[in-house]
């Protein structure tokens, strides 16, 4: 049963709804569109970035459910349901996949019923919790997933909202420690090496918008989140360049978000 959502403040822009707007969704409000348009004036490529990041999620999940053989997914920082959500991609490859979403946005909670539609063979569930409280997430996930078997931990565009580096690394470490060997970590976050000063200006605007503050990290800093794991090829790269679809004509243009997928090894 889905919880009754708390009140939603539509006067302040929110990351999940702005992202939904950039992806062409309709679950957003005037404040979200205004902030989204202001950022797009500084970085016109932001919609390209949003779509490239979403496409990376799809390719990563197809790899994890296909070649890697993972059947359980813990997707933290779900955001608003759009198209090609994690459960849709995973269950298209392996209908028995079990997917648990985690988010702390009340509007995402209000739309949880849209996320909770999976295949008959698999399952889809939702946890209302905050990334900064990994112990609560792990406890809730343990009731929904078999944590003795591999799990794909998905942190898509969410660690940038944990602005303290030590705290962010600690969260990833605590979540991974709760998962068995053979599990995977897939993540991406915004960077500042492609658009440079424009990315810094975008971050400044975002942080002055009243939304949850964010920090941009270098690819080297993002690579640090994978410490103790085994990165799969091609390592940490721009989201547009992680195993791009073979139908893509030429090399895809880099965008200012970097990603990686890695396996938790046996001790």
N, C-alpha and C positions, 0 to 999 in steps of 0.2 A: 504493500500500500504506500502510495506517495504521501509525504507529509504535506500539511497545509503550509504554503509558502509564507514567510514573513512579508511585511509591506515592502514594496519596491519603490525606491526613490528614482523617479524618472527625470528629475531636474538636473541630476549630475551624470555626466558621461561615465560609462562603465566599459571595461575592456572587452567583455564577452559580446556586448551589443555593438560596439564600434567594429569589432572583428566581423561580426555578422553582417554589418552594413557594407564593409569593404568586400565581403564575399558575395554580395548581391542578395542577402537575406532581407526579411521583412520584420524580424523581431528586434526592432530598435526604435529609439525615440528621437525627438528633435535635438536634444543635447548631445546624443551620440553622433548624429549626422553632422552637427555643427563642428564638433571636435574632429571627427573623421575628415571632414572637408578641409579644415584648417591645416591639419597635418599633411593632407594630400597636396596642398598648395606648396608646402616646403619640400616634400618628397613625393613627386608625382608617381614614382614607382611603387608607392606603398601598396596599391591594390595588386600589382604584379607580385610583390613580396608575399602578400596574404595568400594569393592563389598558389604560389610556388610552395609555400609552407604547407598548405592543405594537401597539395599533390604529393609532397614528401610523406606526409602521414599515410596516405593511401599506399604508396610504394613500400614504405617500411612495414606496414601491417601485412601486405601481401607477402613480403619476404618472410616475416615472422611466422605467419600461419602456413605458408607454403614450404619453402626450402628449410626453414629452421624448425618446423613442426610444432610450434607453440600452440596450445589450445586454451590458454587463459591469459587475459589482458586486464591490467589495472591502469586505467587512463585517468590521470589526475590533472585537473584544470580543463575539464571537458569543453566548456564554452557552450554557446547556443547550438542546438542541432541544426545542421544544414544538409549537405549531401555528402555521401561517402563517409559517414561516421564510422568509427572504429569497428563497431559490431557489424555494420553492413559489409564492410570490406572483409573482415575476418571470417564471418559466417558464409560469405560467398565462396571463400576458398575452402573452409572447413565448417560445415553447418553445426557441428557439435561444440564450437568455440563458446567459451564463457567469458563475458565482458562485464567488468564493473567500472562504472564511471564515478568520478569524485569531483565535486565542485562546491564552492561556498557562495555562489551568486544566487540570491533568491529567485531571480527570473529564470535561471537555468533550472532550478528546482521546480518552478511552475510549469516548465516544459518537459519535466522528466518523463511523463507518460509517452511523449513522442520518442524518447530514447529507449523506453522499456519494451519495444517491439522487436523481438528477435526471431530466430528460427525455432521451429518446434523441437529440434534436436538439441539446440544450445540454450543459453540463458543470457539475459541482459539485466543488470541491476544498477542501482544508483545510491551513492552515499553522499549526504550533505555534510561536508567537512572541509577543513582548511589545510592546505599543503604544509603550513607551519606547525601542524599538530600531527606529525607522522605516526605517533603511537596510537592515536584514535583511528587513523586510516587503517593501520595494520590490524588492529583489533576488529574493526568492522569488516575488512576484507577477508579475514580468517573465517568469518561466518559464511562467506559467499564463495570463496575459492579454496582449492586444496593447495595449501602452501607447502606441501611436501613434493609438489610437482612444479615444473618450470612455469614461470609467469613472465609476461612481457610488461615491464613497467614503462608507461608512456608519460613523458613530461614535455608536452608540446607547447612551447611559448609561455611557460609558467614560472620557471626559475628566475626569470628576469625581474619578477615582482618580489623576490626575496633579495633585498639590496645589499645585505651583509654577506660577503663571500664565505666567511667561515660558517655562518648559519646555513647558507645554501648547500655547501658541501656536506655539512652534518646531516641535513635532511636526506640528501641522496644516499649517503652512507647508511643511515638508519633504515631507510626503505629497502635498500639492497640487502642489508644484513638479515632482514626478515624473509628473504626469498631464497630458495634452494639453488645450488649449482645447476647450471644449464638454463637459468633465467636470463632475460635480456633487458637492457636499458636502451630506450630510444628517446632522444630528446633533440629539441632545437631551441634556440633563443636568438634574439636580436643582437646585432653587432654594429660596429662603426668603421669597418675597414673598406667597405665598398662605396658608400655614399659620403663617408668621412664627416665633414662639418655639417652636412645636411642631416645626417643621422643624429648628431649631437643636438642640433636645433630641434629635431623632432622629439627627442627625449625630453628636452627642456619644456617644450610646449605641453607634452603629455603630463609631466610632473606638476605643471601649473594649472592643469585643467580641473583639479579636484578629484582626479581618479587615483587609484592605488599607485604610488610611486614605482618607477622601474629603473633599472640600471642596465646599460648595454655592456657586454663583455667581449673581449677579443676571442678569436678562434682558439688561441692558446689557453685562455682561461676556461673556455667551454670544454676543451679537451681534458682539463683537470677533473671535471665531474666523472670522467670515465676511469679514474685511477683504480687499479686493481681488477679491471675487466679486460676483455680481449676484443678490441675494435674489429668489426668486419670491414672489408673493403667497401668504399674507398677511404675509410677513416673519417676525420672531421672535415667537412667541406660545406660550401654553400648549399642550402636546401635544394636549389635547382639542379645541382650537379651530383646528388646522391642517387646513383643508379637510374639515370633518366630513362624514360621509355625509349625503346629502340626506334620508334616511329618519329622521334623528334628530329627535325631537320637541322643539322649542324650542332654545335655545342651550345647548350642553353646559357643564357646570360646569367652571371652571378647576381644574387640579391643579397641584401645585408641581413641575412639570418643564416646561422651555421648550425650544423646538425651532426649526428652520429648515431650508430647502432652498435651495441657491444654485448658480448656474452659474459655472464658471470662464470668463471672457471671453477673446477673442482679444487679443493684446498690441496 
